[in-house]
Structure formats: structure tokens, C-alpha cells
Amino acid sequence: MNEDKRVSNVTLWLVLGVAAVAAVALALSIGAGTVWPTRWFASGSLDAELVRVWRAPRVAAAFFVGACLSLAGLVFQGVFRNPLAEPYLLGSASGAAVGAAIALLLPAIVPPALSLPLLAFAGAWGASWLVLLVGRLGGEWQAGRLLLAGVALAAILAALRSLILMVYGDESTNLRAVISWQLGGVQTPTPGEVAVLFAVLAVLVLLVRSLAHGLDALGMGEDTAHSMGVRVPRFSAWAVLVASLATALAVSWGGLIGFVGLIVPHVLRWWIGPLHARLVPACAVAGGILMVLVDGVARAALAPSEIPAGLLTALIGGPFFIALLLWRRA
């Protein structure tokens, strides 16, 4: 790694800490009505109640979604050895959305409270493995084939999801929830659910952190990774499983939100280098910060209406993706 790409841990976490505080403060303040920080803890104030009951849990869920997407993108890019890999482009998020649609629209078959995260995980995991298998056809990785397979699979899954909506959808709340998830929108958890989300996020960060050595080794090629003690097939299967879990959790709480898992790992690699031991916690925090800002703008830009967060990330991520393609071509 070039030394000029490194920053000290003190600088890294100082910048991320300041950015996190600023993002959270902004997201808590803006919305249908502005609530200044001096009013957040005012006793008996409706503004304070609004922040405590609605905005703070929503900000926490947005942070959770962004962190999960960033971690999933980091793992997918490392396993597939493709810097353009991310849950949305690989079809993993679309697979999770199909599972969520089945859970919501067929409640008589599967109770949604239990089946939604499980079916979302199954969809993300299955989609990831299909892309992985296509990418390995012929015995060698081909980044272009991998990306095209992901785009094609995402289109197929989108069509399948639309078919499920047409056949089983009605004017119920569940149908509206599925449509909302298609566009991307962070759900508001209860205080108890917020605690569970952050406990799950902590476990997820530890799981991804345990993959750091293997991901670094894979970056130097399968033969080198094998000589360093990495059992590549087993490691790849486990890494895809972890990334699929992160994708399913993000889709369960935020719907189809693209490009977060592409932008954050790239920016951090440029800034702090490619070693995953440092990238994992930084990606979790930076992804959370980005999603908190996006969700805040989504709530405030056209208040009292709300812009789907997935539309905003597409407006940001689309040009970023094109710039990456042009840079790689150059």
C-alpha cells in the first residue's frame, strides 16, 4: 500500500466522529418542521416528543441500513474481486426484496413477523450464489461477466416481484409497504427494536471483521490466498453468507436502496488504503453517516411529502458508477 493513501487512526476517527455528530444533528433537526437542538430536550415540548419518539429512532434505523449496505458492498467487492460489485448491482438486494414481497403478500402461508427477515435473507443469498456461479464459468473470474450477470438477474427478479404484486396484491397496507420498499424508504423502529438493531450491527461488524485476512489474501489472487492458508471455496461461501445477511437486514428496514455499498467502500479505499481490518469499522460508520444524510434530505426536501431514499441514492450513485467505469477504462 502506498504511504500517501494512509491516514492515522486518530485522523480517521476524528473526521468520522465529527461527520457522524453533524449528520445526526442535521437529521434530527430537519423534516416537516425544523426543531433546533435547543428544543430537543425541552420538558413537555411537542418538539422534544417528536424528536424522541419519531426522528431519533428513524435516524438510528437509517444508520443501521447504511452500515449494512456498506459492509455488504465491501465483502462482495472483496470476494468477487470486482470493484463494481455491490448488493444492488449484483441482484442481491432484488433477491431480498422478492423474499420480503412473498412474506408480506402471502401471510396465510408464512407469518410476516418471522418470515420477512428469513425470506429476505434466502433471496439475497440465492441471488448472490447465482451471480457467483456465473462469474466462475470457465474456471476464471471475469469482472464484466459478473456485473452483467448481476444486472440481468436484478431485472429478472424485478419482473418476478412485479408478477407477485399483480397476482397477490390488493389495496391493503402490505401492498403499499411492498411498493414503498421497491422505491426505498427507511422504516421507523420502536425503542426496543433500535436496541436490537444496534446489537445485530455490532455482531455483523465482528463477523465481517473476521473476514479481513481472507479478503486481503483474495485480493492477491486465489493461488496466493491458498498459500496463505485460506481455503478459498469455503471462505467464499461463508463470506457470501455474511454479505447476504447484511443485505437482507438492510432491505428489511430500508427497501431497495442502491449504490451505498458501491460508494462508501471506494471512497474509503482511496482515503485509508485497501486493508480490510481498517476498512470494516470505517465502512460501517461512513455508510451509516451517508444514509442518515440521505434519509434526512428525503424527509425534508419536499415536506410534508417524502422522497423515496432509493431515488436519491440513485441520483448520487449513478454518476459515481459512470465515473468509475470511465476511470477504469482510462
Residue, then its C-alpha position, 0 to 999 in steps of 0.5 A: m500500500n502506498e504511504d500517501k493513501r494512509v491516514s492515522n487512526v486518530t485522523l480517521w476517527l476524528v473526521l468520522g466522529v465529527a461527520a457522524v455528530a453533524a449528520v445526526a444533528l442535521a437529521l434530527s433537526i430537519g423534516a416537516g418542521t425544523v426543531w433546533p437542538t435547543r428544543w430537543f430536550a425541552s420538558g413537555s415540548l411537542d418538539a422534544e416528543l417528536v424528536r424522541v419518539w419519531r426522528a431519533p429512532r428513524v435516524a438510528a434505523a437509517f444508520f443501521v441500513g447504511a452500515c449494512l449496505s456498506l459492509a455488504g458492498l465491501v465483502f462482495q467487492g472483496v470476494f468477487r474481486n470486482p470493484l463494481a460489485e455491490p448488493y444492488l448491482l449484483g441482484s442481491a438486494s432484488g433477491a431480498a426484496v422478492g423474499a420480503a414481497i412473498a412474506l408480506l403478500l402471502p401471510a396465510i402461508v408464512p407469518p410476516a413477523l418471522s418470515l420477512p427477515l428469513l425470506a429476505f435473507a434466502g433471496a439475497w443469498g440465492a441471488s448472490w450464489l447465482v451471480l457467483l456461479v456465473g462469474r466462475l464459468g470457465g474456471e476464471w473470474q471475469a469482472g464484466r461477466l459478473l456485473l452483467a450477470g448481476v444486472a440481468l438477474a436484478a431485472i429478472l427478479a424485478a419482473l418476478r416481484s412485479l408478477i407477485l404484486m399483480v397476482y397477490g396484491d390488493e389495496s391493503t397496507n402490505l401492498r403499499a409497504v411492498i411498493s414503498w420498499q421497491l422505491g426505498g424508504v427507511q422504516t421507523p423502529t420502536p425503542g426496543e427494536v433500535a436496541v436490537l438493531f444496534a446489537v445485530l450491527a455490532v455482531l455483523v461488524l465482528l463477523v465481517r471483521s473476521l473476514a479481513h485476512g481472507l479478503d486481503a489474501l483474495g485480493m492477491g489472487e486465489d493461488t496466493a490466498h491458498s498459500m496463505g492458508v485460506r481455503v478459498p471455496r469455503f471462505s467464499a461461501w461463508a463470506v457470501l453468507v455474511a454479505s447476504l445477511a447484511t443485505a437482507l437486514a438492510v432491505s428489511w428496514g430500508g427497501l431497495i436502496g442502491f449504490v451505498g455499498l458501491i460508494v462508501p467502500h471506494v471512497l474509503r479505499w482511496w482515503i485509508g488504503p485497501l486493508h480490510a481490518r481498517l476498512v470494516p469499522a470505517c465502512a460501517v460508520a461512513g455508510g451509516i453517516l451517508m444514509v442518515l444524510v440521505d434519509g434526512v434530505a428525503r424527509a425534508a426536501l419536499a415536506p410534508s411529502e417524502i422522497p423515496a431514499g432509493l431515488l436519491t441514492a440513485l441520483i448520487g450513485g449513478p454518476f459515481f458508477i459512470a465515473l468509475l467505469l470511465w476511470r477504469r477504462a482510462 
